[in-house]
């Protein structure tokens, strides 16, 4: 019999043991893991540039693409916002709600039927866990009307930012769609002013990041509330006032 006065070791679950063994095996082959990650990066870059080529008509598939949607990249690199619906839509990052790496490409029949069986493959396409997670995330987006929430709150956010811009000349432009927005700061792209403003945002409780030097991207989560939008606007104005 076990002596009750002697401390007994805590049981270790089989799951922990299995994970520990798996971890050790992976660490023995770190070179392979790194090579695999590097390979995925190169494949992703290749696919992105291939798709851009399709859109701009530099490849045969481009002849079948007639863009009529929200965003159009022109050959000069400019972005035009149009009315209508895109023929190809790329989804990623938030598609799984942050739970699992998931991306997707949506297209109409005219585009998708160009690709015949056996002409295209994907190592990770159709991953059952990723598919289940994505479906669950899409159900939440639909049931909780997050798209409608993004449209409504995006209008409120841009209205508030434009009002701040009228009081503070540091903001030269407010742009965006839905809850993906940005403000352009009155400085050149080589300046660190936008970065310093983001650091001030952080000190005051708001996280944002500069992009292309003098633009600050504001991309709150789809579940943000109107009161939180107003709180963000107050932090932005308070922070910008420190740079007057």
N, C-alpha and C positions, 0 to 999 in steps of 0.2 A: 504493500500500500504506500501511496505517496504521503510524505510527512507534511501535514497542513502548515507547519511552521516554517517550512522551507519555500521561498519564493519560486514559483514555477514559471518557466519561459512562456511568453505569449505565443499562441499558435500563429503560424504563418500560412496565409491562404495559398491555395494552389495557383491562383491568378497572379499573386505577387511573385511566386517562384518562377512561373512561366515567363512573366514579363522580364524578370531579372536575367533569365537565361537568354531570352531574345535580345535584350540590350547588350549582353556580353558578346553575342555572336555578331551583332551589327558592328560593334566597336572594333572587332577583329578585322573587319573589312571596310574600314573608313575610306580607303582609297576608292573602292567600288561605289560607295555611297556618294562620294564627292563627284566621281566621274558621271554617275547617273544624274545627279542634280545639274551638273554642267551641260550634259546632253539635253536635258529637258529645257534648259534656258535657251540653248541654240535652236532647238526645234520650235519653241514658242516664238522666238524672234523671226524665224523663217516663215512660220504660218502667218504672223502679223503682217510682214511685208508682202507675202503672197496675196493676202486678202486685200491689202491696199492696192496692189497691182490690179486685182480683179475689179475693184471699184473704179479706179482711174482709167480702166480700159487698156492697160499695158499687157494683158494676157488674154487668151481667147475667151475665158469666162467673162471678162469685162464687157464683151460685146452683148452679153445677155443681161447686164446690170443696168437698170434705168432708175437712178436714185430719185425719189420723190418724197423724201422724208424730212425729219426735223433738222438734221445736220448734214451738210455736204462739204467735203474737202475738195477745193478747187486745185488745179495743177499748180497754181501759184502758192499753195499752202494756206490759203485763207479759208475760213469757215463761214458758210452762209446758213442762216436759219430759215428753213422753208416750211410751208404748210403741207400736210399730207402724211403719208406713211412710208417708212423705209422698206426696201425690199430685203435688206440684210440688217440684222441687229445683233450686236455682240453683247453678251451678258457675262458678268464675272464678279468676283469679290463678294458682293453682298447677296449673291444668289442663294447662298446657304445660310444666311443669317449669322455668319461668322463661325459656324460649327464645323464645316468641312470644306476643303478646296473644291469648288465647283465653278465651271464656266460652261457657256452654251452659245451656239450660233443659231439664231432664228432667221428663217427665210421663207419666201412664198414658194409655191409649186413651180413657177416659171424658172426660179433659180435652182432649187433643190433637184428638180428632175434632170438638170444638165449632168449631174453626177450619177453615173450608172453603177450598179452593184459591182464591187470589186475594184473600183477606181479610187476609192478613198478608205483609209483605215486609221484607227487611233488606238494607241496602246492602252490608254485609260478610259476610252469612250465606253459609256454604258455601265460604269462602276455601280453596282447595286446599292452600296451604302450612300454614295454621292447622289444617286437618283432619288433615293428615299428622303434624304435630307432636303434636297432641292424642292421636292414636291411639298414637303411639310412647310418649308419657308414660304413657298408661293401661296399655300392655303392661308397662312397667317396674313400675308400681304393683301389677299383678296377679302378675307373675312373681317379684318380690322381696318379695311379701306385706307391702307397706308399710301397708296398712290394719290388718292384724293386729298389726304392729309398733307402730302408733300406739295401738291399744287397750291393748296390754300395757304399753308404756312410760308411757302416760298414767296408768295405775293406780299405777305405781311413783312417778311424779312427784308426784301428788296425795298419796300416802301420805307421801312425804318432806316435802312442804310442810306437811301437817297436823302432822307431828312437830316441825317448826321452829316452827309456830304455838304449840305447847304450851310451848315454851321461850322464845318471844319474843312479847310481847303486841302488837307492832306489826301482826301479821297477825290480822285479825278474822274472815276468811272465805277459804276456798279453794274454787274452783268450776271446773268445766270438763268437757270430754268429749274422749276421745282425747288428742291432743297440743295442743289449743287450750284453754288454761287461764288463770286469773287469780287474783291474790291481792288482797284488799281491805285497804288500810292504815288504821290507826286515826287518821284525821284527816278534816276536812271536804273537800268537793270543791274549795273555793277555795284550799286549802293547796298549797304547793309541795313538801311532804314527799315525795310519791311520785316527783316529778321528781328530787329530790335523791338519793333512793334509787337510781333508775335510773342516775344519773351515777356513783354509787359502784359499782353493778354493772359499768358500763363500765370503770371504773378497774381492777377486779379481773378483767376478761376476759369479761364476759357482757353481751350486748346485749338490752335490753327497753325497753318504752315504757309510760308511763302513759296511761290513757284515762279520760275523765270524772272527772278530778281525782285521785281517791284509789284508783283501780284500776290495777294493773300487769299488763299482758297478757304471758303467756309462751307463745310459739308457735314452738317449735323445729321444724326441718325433719323431714320424715317419715323421713329416713335416719339420724337420730340413733341412737346406740347407748346401751346401758344404762350403760356406764362414763362416757359423756359426760353422761348425766342425773345421775349421782351427782356428777360434777364441778360441774355447774350448781347442784345443791342446796348443795354446800359453799360456793360463791361467794355464793349468796343468803344463807345463814346468816351467813357472815363479814361481809358488807356490812351486814346488818340490825343486827348486834351493835354496829356503829359508831354507831348512832343510839339506843342505849339511854340 
